[in-house]
C-alpha cells in the first residue's frame, strides 16, 4: 500500500519545488549582483517559506485532528462494547 495519496504527492512536490526555486534564486542573486540580494528576491523566498509551511503544517494539523477523532470514536465504541458485555453476563 502506498504511503501518500496522489494529492499529497502533488502537494509535497510543489512545496519542495517552490522552496528549491527560492533557494536557487537567492544564490543566483547573491553571486550575480556583487554579494547582495535584492528585496524582491527575499520577498519571493519568504513567500515560498510561507507556502511550504502552509502545505506541511495544514496537512499535519488535519491528519492529527482526524486521528484524534478516530481515537475518541474507538474509545467510545470499546466502552460501549464492554458495557454491553457486562450486562449480558
N, C-alpha and C positions, 0 to 999 in steps of 0.2 A: 504494500500500500504506500502511496506517495505521501510524503510528509506535508507538503504545501499544495494548496489548490492552485489552479491556473491564475485566478485573480491575485492571490498572494505573490506568486512568482512574478507577475507583471508589476505589481506594486513595488516589490523589493528591487526588481531590475531597474525600474525608472528612478527610484530613490538613489540607488548606488550609481547609476549612470549620471544623474544630475550632480551628485556630490563630486564625482570624479571630474566632471566638466568644470565645476567651480574651482577645484584644486589646480587643474591644468591651467585655467585662465589666470589664476593668481600667480603661478610660477612664470607663465609667459609674460605677464605684465611686469613682474618684478625684474626679470632679466632683460627685457626689451626696452624698458623705459628708465634706465640708469638707476636701478635699485629702488624704485618707488612703485607703489601700487595705486592705481587710480581709484578714486572714491566709488565710481560706478562698478568697478570690478569687485571691490569689497562689498558693495551693496548686493551684487549678484551672488556672491559667496554666502552672504548672510541669508539671502532668500533660499539658497539651496540647503543650508543647515536647517532652516525652519521647515522646509518641505520634508526633509528626511526625518526630522523629529516628529512631524505630524504623521507621516506614514508609519514609522516604527512605534511611536507612542500610542497612537489611537488604536492600532491593531492589537498591541499588547494589552491595553486597557479593556478593550472589548472581549478579548479571549479570557482575561481574568474574571470579568463580571459574569460571563457565560459559565465559567467553571464554578463560580460561587453559587449561582442559581441552581446548577445541576447538583451540586453538593447538598444544598438545602432540600431540594426535592427528594434526593435519595435518602437523606436522613429522615425526612417525614414519612416516606414510604416504608423504610425499615422499622420505624417506631410503630407505624400503623399495623404492620405485619406482626410484630411482637405482641401488640395489644390483642389482636385477633387470636393469635395462638394461645395466649393466656386465658382468654375467655372460653376457648374450645376445650381446654383441659380441665 
